[in-house]
């Protein structure tokens, strides 16, 4: 199925910049005072996490290539914390369903249930829908801004040859690349260390999960897994 998109151009992880400063926060959040934008309900739950459980699940990851800090869970609405929910679907176990309207990503578990993760999604004008699949996976990938992004926003030009992996890299610790018909769509599901972005539209079509959630999904998701992006 062809992607249905509401914007012409490629997807990219984006945000806003300040003079001489370009990092994960500037790509993903920014403020109205920044220089320019750099074009980044499913069902009833079976119970949410306690604060103690959330602090454990979203704790630090010191053994990663680049140690990941704990999530400040006070910066995220509890409804976006990972949980198992009722989700009736005819899709195969393992299928990923993105619900941009409600800022959720589901992994179908079978038996009428799914694992649900809070997400950030495309901002207004950059939402899309359709079927895709995971064409490749990467741990701590580099990131290269698309040509279209550099043309629109020259502030990205210093990274035309790529940004090295690390906590400041917009793709974070793990990335799932979305493909159609053998071709990379330029959309990804990526990891973020910024809880304040969850439940918001901050990207140019990519979907972000907290790093701890992304590691959980990444380990369960082989290449060729089907991805369904619902209309917003």
Number of C-alpha atoms within 10 A of each C-alpha: 10 10 13 14 15 12 14 8 14 17 25 26 30 28 25 25 25 15 9 6 10 19 16 23 20 21 24 26 22 20 13 9 9 14 13 18 20 26 27 29 13 16 13 10 17 10 10 16 14 10 12 9 11 17 16 12 16 20 16 16 14 11 8 11 13 14 13 20 15 17 22 15 16 11 12 17 13 15 16 21 21 23 17 20 21 19 22 14 15 10 16 13 16 20 22 26 20 26 21 26 17 17 24 26 31 27 24 25 20 17 11 12 20 26 20 29 25 28 31 29 32 26 18 13 14 23 24 22 20 16 17 24 22 22 20 15 17 15 16 19 18 17 19 21 24 19 14 13 22 18 11 12 14 13 21 21 16 13 16 15 11 13 18 14 18 18 19 17 24 29 29 28 28 23 25 25 21 26 21 16 11 9 9 16 17 18 21 22 24 26 26 30 23 19 21 18 23 25 22 19 26 26 28 27 31 27 28 38 31 26 27 24 20 23 18 13 22 21 9 11 18 15 14 14 18 21 22 19 19 16 14 13
